[in-house]
Amino acid sequence: MYTYNGKEYPCCASLTMGMIGGKWKTVILFHLRNTTLRYNELRKQMPTVTERTLSLQLKALEEDGIIKRTVFASKPPLKVAYSLTDFGKTLIPVVQSIADWGFSVLEKDKGVGVGVNI
């Protein structure tokens, strides 16, 4: 057993999946891998996610130290931007490998080169 942040994991893979697993966390990381995005910009990249789910997933990633939330409160309306922390940037190769694998599945299944912004 492995313990990290007070939680126990049976293996290192389960620790990784505990931090980035689920339907939306990896998608969020994929969109933040090269840039900083405001909440609404991120929301537009993920039109099928609910606002509640997106907010919860962003909060969880922030609590794990993977993303950084920056609030610009100079004047209303409040602007919030998200970016990867240095710790979060260590996940870029993992997220890129997941995206590459998905692209190869699409190519194999369809026999066509479906464009993926990698």
C-alpha angles and dihedrals in degrees: 000000000000125000124207126167091349094306126110123225128187092218142001092259090059090051090054093047091046089059101039104015127114131065100292113029095073090045090053091049090048091056093044096045095098104019151025115254133192117233094259092047090053091046090054090053089055106040096166097055117095118237091241093052093046091050092049093048092048090050092050092049090049092049089052090052094244098116133030123222116210120191120204105200101164092119137350133307097059113236122207124190130189129207138161118270119224087263090050091051089063086069094060094093090048094049091044090052090051090050092046091051091050090050091051090051090052092049093048094046098044101027088222134101103250107191117244119182099234 
